[in-house]
Amino acid sequence: MRRLVGTTFFENIKMAFDTLISNKMRSLLTVVGVVIGVVVVMLMSSVISGINVGVQKEVESFGTNSIFLYKYEIGIQFGRRSREERMRPPLTIEDAEALKDLPAIETAVPFLDVSSNRWGEKILITGKNGKTSSSVSLQGTTPDLERTNTEILVKGRWFTQSESDTKRDVALIGDTVAQDYFPNEDPLGGKLEIGGREFTVIGVLQKREQFFGGGGGDNDQSNIIYMPLGSGMRIKPNSEDLFILAVAQPGKLEEGKDQIQDLLRVRRQVPFGEPNNFSMATAASIIEQFTAITQGVFIVMFVISCVGLMIGGIGVMNIMLVSVTERTREIGIRKSIGAKKSDILLQFLTEAATLTGFGGILGLAIGWALTFIIAFFFPSYVPWWAPPLGFFASVGIGVGFGLWPAWKAARLDPIESLRYE
């Protein structure tokens, strides 16, 4: 009698599982939408969070006091650059030297990308072991690279100002280059042919954390070679397309930005009131821009996952309406012996929540498994809020879409229900 009149929460859950087991195929088809929605929530949150963390670590590895300067707008670009941007004059070595004299600036280092020649052809790097590759990042720079603390020397030495002035063909290599070209020997003193010129390795840099899985190529932050700026210009003559990394004095980042802007506007003859004809960014601004983009992607993916959950919710409503019809006589018996509307309402809501909650748990399990697989190819990090969000969203869908069938069951007339066949 007690079971029929007023069931407990756990008894309702047992009854819900009995309903699931007795209608296996119908229940499975119903929770598919919920499973898909929860899996999407897990995957999008883990991938987007992992990318955000990876980008943040990579950008911050240049230092929180770093100021990035380039003639083009720094950051992710969509579409073709404007004519005004393409017509901007390049930054120069003299600009970098002038920045060093600013009170709030500790140093300023120019970089020239010589990974490809001026016709866009990739520069080949050939080692004595016969390996040839065009995927190594080649950067011409000055000895002030040492002062930026963006790279850590683990073996050998930095190139000197004298070597830079005389355009000596010496190189600092990343850990990946050392492993690829000198797998079983000490790289120091080794030779690399770069763009038809023979360079001597004088230093090896510490392995950097890899973004997007590393594995060589453009995504490997240790697949890099630094050479004196003059040597780089020999490989890529007549190139003036410089990128400048300025480092502000501790605690003087904003002051340094203002001083740089004023100096470059004067040097580049920008009229008063006109926008800058160069781009300036910091680690924080780049991270903020990237986060804004990923948040937009997150919203789109969240809407897609909601569609899956809505499909599951409609399925729940359907199966619960069928369940109410099939159990009309049972409801009539319960009401005739004293069951309240709240008892019937709670029973059917619990069944609906259990149905979608089971789908949520299944979705979380699949999502976790896929996250581990994706981690081999992309940075993946599951934020603490993703699993609870997926589970409670699935339960909430069950309660929301199960409310109408439960209310319909609670309002059934006991006399009419007992006559139902």
C-alpha positions in Angstrom: 0.0 0.0 0.0 2.8 2.4 0.9 4.5 1.8 -2.4 1.4 2.7 -4.3 0.4 5.8 -2.3 3.6 7.7 -1.6 6.9 6.4 -2.9 10.3 7.7 -1.8 12.8 9.4 -4.1 14.9 6.2 -4.4 11.8 4.1 -5.1 10.9 6.5 -7.8 14.4 6.0 -9.3 14.0 2.3 -9.2 10.6 2.5 -10.9 12.2 4.8 -13.5 15.0 2.2 -14.2 12.3 -0.5 -14.4 10.6 1.6 -17.1 14.0 2.0 -18.9 14.7 -1.7 -18.8 11.2 -2.7 -20.0 11.5 -0.3 -23.0 15.2 -0.7 -23.9 15.1 0.3 -27.5 12.7 3.2 -27.0 14.8 4.5 -24.1 18.1 4.2 -26.0 16.7 6.1 -28.9 15.4 8.8 -26.5 18.7 9.4 -24.8 20.8 9.5 -28.0 20.1 13.3 -28.4 21.1 13.9 -24.7 24.3 11.8 -25.2 25.2 13.8 -28.3 24.6 17.1 -26.5 26.7 16.2 -23.5 29.5 14.8 -25.6 29.6 18.1 -27.6 29.7 20.1 -24.4 32.6 18.0 -23.1 34.6 18.1 -26.3 34.1 21.8 -27.1 35.0 22.8 -23.5 38.1 20.6 -23.3 39.4 21.6 -26.7 38.7 25.3 -26.4 40.0 25.4 -22.8 43.1 23.5 -23.9 43.8 25.8 -26.8 43.3 28.9 -24.5 45.8 27.4 -21.9 48.3 26.5 -24.7 48.1 30.0 -26.3 48.4 31.7 -22.9 51.5 29.7 -22.0 53.1 30.3 -25.4 52.5 34.0 -25.4 53.5 34.4 -21.8 56.7 32.6 -22.5 57.8 35.8 -24.2 57.4 37.5 -20.8 54.6 39.6 -19.3 56.6 42.7 -19.8 57.1 42.1 -23.6 55.7 44.5 -26.2 55.3 43.1 -29.7 55.7 45.6 -32.6 55.0 45.0 -36.3 53.8 47.0 -39.3 50.8 44.7 -39.8 48.1 44.2 -37.2 49.2 41.6 -34.7 46.8 38.7 -34.0 44.4 36.6 -35.9 43.3 38.1 -39.2 40.2 37.3 -41.2 40.2 38.1 -44.8 42.6 40.2 -46.8 44.6 43.0 -45.2 43.5 46.5 -46.1 45.3 48.6 -48.7 46.4 51.0 -45.9 47.9 48.2 -43.9 49.7 46.7 -46.9 51.2 50.2 -47.8 52.7 50.7 -44.3 56.5 51.2 -44.3 58.4 48.4 -42.4 59.9 48.7 -39.0 63.7 49.1 -39.2 66.8 48.2 -37.2 67.2 51.9 -36.4 63.7 51.8 -34.8 64.8 49.0 -32.6 68.0 50.8 -31.6 66.0 54.0 -30.8 63.6 52.1 -28.6 66.5 51.0 -26.4 67.1 54.6 -25.3 63.6 55.0 -23.9 63.6 55.2 -20.0 60.9 52.5 -19.5 62.4 50.1 -22.0 65.0 47.5 -21.0 65.9 46.3 -24.5 64.4 46.0 -28.0 65.3 43.1 -30.4 64.5 43.0 -34.2 63.6 39.7 -35.9 63.8 38.9 -39.6 62.0 35.8 -40.7 64.2 34.1 -43.3 62.3 30.8 -43.5 61.5 31.6 -47.1 63.1 33.8 -49.7 61.5 36.9 -51.1 59.8 34.8 -53.8 58.1 32.7 -51.1 60.2 29.6 -51.6 61.1 27.7 -48.5 64.7 27.7 -47.4 66.2 24.2 -47.2 68.3 23.2 -44.2 70.6 20.2 -44.8 72.7 18.4 -42.2 75.8 16.2 -42.4 73.6 13.2 -41.6 71.8 13.8 -44.9 68.5 15.2 -43.4 66.9 18.0 -45.4 64.0 20.0 -44.3 62.2 23.2 -45.2 59.9 23.3 -42.1 62.4 24.8 -39.7 61.7 28.4 -38.6 64.7 30.6 -39.4 65.1 33.9 -37.6 67.8 36.5 -38.0 68.3 38.6 -34.8 70.8 40.4 -32.6 72.8 39.4 -29.6 70.2 41.2 -27.4 68.0 38.1 -27.8 69.8 36.9 -24.7 68.4 39.7 -22.6 64.8 39.0 -23.5 64.7 35.7 -21.6 62.4 34.3 -24.2 64.9 31.5 -24.9 67.1 29.6 -22.4 70.5 28.4 -23.4 71.3 24.9 -22.2 74.6 24.2 -24.1 77.2 26.4 -25.8 77.0 30.2 -25.9 75.1 33.1 -27.5 76.6 34.8 -30.5 78.5 38.0 -29.8 78.1 41.5 -31.1 81.4 41.1 -33.1 79.9 38.0 -34.8 76.8 40.0 -35.5 78.7 43.0 -36.9 80.8 40.8 -39.2 77.9 38.6 -40.3 79.4 35.4 -39.1 77.5 32.3 -40.2 76.9 30.9 -36.7 73.6 29.5 -35.3 71.7 28.8 -32.2 69.4 25.8 -32.6 66.3 24.6 -30.8 66.0 21.2 -29.2 64.1 19.7 -32.1 66.7 20.8 -34.6 69.4 19.2 -32.4 67.5 15.9 -32.2 66.8 15.8 -35.9 70.2 16.8 -37.3 72.5 15.6 -34.6 70.7 12.6 -33.1 73.8 10.7 -31.7 76.4 13.4 -31.3 77.1 16.7 -29.7 75.6 19.5 -31.9 78.2 22.1 -30.8 80.6 22.7 -33.6 78.4 20.9 -36.0 77.6 22.2 -39.5 74.3 23.0 -41.1 73.8 24.1 -44.7 71.2 26.9 -44.7 70.2 28.5 -48.0 73.5 27.3 -49.6 75.7 28.7 -46.8 77.4 26.6 -44.1 76.6 27.6 -40.5 78.4 26.5 -37.4 76.2 25.5 -34.4 77.4 27.4 -31.3 74.5 26.9 -28.9 71.5 24.7 -28.1 68.3 26.1 -26.6 66.0 24.5 -24.1 63.0 22.5 -25.3 59.9 24.6 -25.3 56.4 23.4 -24.5 54.7 22.3 -27.7 51.5 23.8 -29.0 49.0 21.7 -31.0 50.9 18.6 -30.2 54.3 19.7 -31.6 55.7 16.9 -33.6 57.8 19.1 -35.9 56.9 21.6 -38.5 55.4 25.0 -37.8 53.6 23.8 -34.6 56.9 22.9 -32.9 58.3 25.9 -31.0 61.7 24.1 -30.6 62.0 23.6 -34.4 63.9 26.9 -34.8 67.3 28.3 -35.7 68.5 31.8 -34.7 71.4 33.5 -36.7 72.9 37.0 -36.7 70.7 39.5 -38.4 73.3 40.3 -41.1 73.7 36.6 -41.9 69.9 36.4 -42.3 69.9 39.3 -44.7 72.5 37.5 -46.8 70.0 34.6 -47.2 67.1 37.0 -47.8 68.6 40.2 -49.3 66.7 43.4 -49.7 64.2 42.4 -47.0 63.2 45.0 -44.5 60.1 43.3 -43.0 61.2 43.3 -39.4 59.3 42.3 -36.2 60.5 44.0 -33.0 60.2 42.6 -29.5 60.6 45.3 -26.8 60.9 44.5 -23.1 59.7 47.0 -20.6 61.3 47.7 -17.3 59.6 45.8 -14.4 56.4 47.5 -13.4 56.6 50.0 -16.3 54.7 48.1 -19.1 52.0 50.8 -19.6 54.6 53.6 -19.4 56.8 51.7 -21.9 53.8 51.4 -24.4 53.2 55.1 -24.2 56.8 56.0 -24.8 57.1 53.5 -27.7 53.9 54.9 -29.4 55.1 58.5 -29.1 58.6 57.6 -30.5 57.4 55.5 -33.4 54.7 58.1 -34.4 57.4 60.7 -34.6 59.9 58.4 -36.4 57.2 57.2 -38.9 55.8 60.7 -39.4 52.3 59.9 -38.4 50.2 63.2 -38.5 48.5 64.3 -35.3 45.0 62.8 -35.0 45.7 60.0 -37.4 45.8 56.3 -36.3 49.1 54.5 -35.9 50.7 53.0 -39.0 52.1 50.1 -36.9 50.7 47.5 -34.5 51.6 47.2 -30.9 50.4 44.4 -28.6 51.3 42.7 -25.3 50.9 39.2 -24.0 47.7 40.2 -22.2 46.1 41.8 -25.3 46.9 38.9 -27.6 45.5 36.4 -25.0 42.4 38.6 -24.6 41.9 38.8 -28.4 42.3 35.0 -28.8 40.0 34.3 -25.8 37.3 36.6 -27.4 37.4 34.5 -30.6 37.3 31.2 -28.7 34.4 32.4 -26.7 32.5 33.1 -29.9 33.3 29.6 -31.1 32.1 28.3 -27.7 28.8 30.0 -28.0 28.2 28.5 -31.5 29.1 25.0 -30.3 27.0 25.5 -27.2 24.0 26.3 -29.4 24.7 23.1 -31.4 24.9 21.1 -28.2 21.6 22.6 -27.1 20.0 21.4 -30.3 21.1 17.8 -29.4 19.7 18.3 -25.8 16.4 19.7 -27.2 16.1 16.6 -29.5 16.6 14.4 -26.4 14.1 16.5 -24.5 11.4 16.1 -27.2 12.1 12.3 -27.1 11.7 12.3 -23.3 8.4 14.1 -23.6 7.3 11.6 -26.2 8.2 8.6 -24.1 6.7 10.0 -21.0 3.4 10.8 -22.7 3.3 7.2 -24.0 4.2 6.0 -20.5 1.3 8.0 -19.0 -1.1 6.5 -21.5 0.1 3.0 -20.8 -0.1 3.4 -17.0 -3.3 5.2 -16.8 -5.0 2.4 -14.9 -2.0 2.2 -12.5 -2.3 6.0 -11.8 -6.1 5.6 -11.2 -5.4 2.8 -8.6 -2.8 4.9 -6.8 -5.1 7.9 -6.7 -8.1 5.9 -5.5 -6.2 4.7 -2.5 -4.9 8.1 -1.5 -2.0 9.1 -3.7 -1.7 12.9 -4.0 -1.1 14.9 -7.2 2.3 15.7 -5.9 3.2 12.0 -5.5 2.2 11.3 -9.2 4.0 14.4 -10.4 7.2 13.5 -8.5 7.2 10.0 -9.8 7.0 10.9 -13.4 9.4 13.8 -13.1 11.9 11.5 -11.4 11.5 9.0 -14.2 12.2 11.7 -16.8 15.2 13.1 -14.9 16.6 9.6 -14.5 16.2 8.9 -18.2 18.1 12.0 -19.3 20.5 11.7 -16.3 21.5 8.3 -17.5 22.0 9.8 -21.0 24.1 12.5 -19.4 26.4 10.0 -17.5 26.8 8.0 -20.7 27.6 11.2 -22.6 30.2 12.2 -20.0 31.9 8.8 -20.3 32.1 9.0 -24.1 33.2 12.6 -23.8 36.1 11.7 -21.4 37.2 8.9 -23.7 37.2 11.1 -26.8 39.0 13.9 -24.9 41.9 11.6 -24.1 42.1 10.6 -27.8 42.0 14.2 -29.0 44.8 15.1 -26.6 47.2 13.3 -28.9 46.5 15.9 -31.6 45.3 19.1 -29.9 45.9 20.6 -26.5 43.0 19.3 -24.3 42.1 20.4 -20.9 38.7 19.6 -19.2 37.6 22.5 -17.0 36.1 21.7 -13.7 32.7 23.1 -14.6 32.2 21.0 -17.8 31.2 17.6 -16.3 28.7 19.1 -13.8 27.3 21.4 -16.5 26.8 18.5 -18.8 25.1 16.3 -16.2 22.9 19.0 -14.7 21.9 20.2 -18.1 20.8 16.7 -19.1 18.8 16.3 -15.8 17.3 19.8 -16.3 16.2 18.8 -19.8 14.4 15.7 -18.3 12.7 17.8 -15.7 11.7 20.6 -18.2 10.4 18.3 -20.9 8.9 15.8 -18.5 6.9 18.5 -16.6 3.9 18.4 -19.0 3.5 14.6 -19.1 4.0 14.5 -15.3 1.4 17.2 -14.8 -1.0 15.5 -17.2 -0.6 12.2 -15.2 -1.1 14.1 -11.9 -4.4 15.6 -13.2 -6.0 12.4 -14.4 -9.4 11.7 -12.9 -9.1 8.5 -10.8 -12.6 7.2 -11.8 -11.9 7.7 -15.5 -8.5 6.2 -15.1 -9.8 3.0 -13.6 -12.2 2.5 -16.5 -9.3 2.9 -19.0 -8.5 -0.2 -20.9 
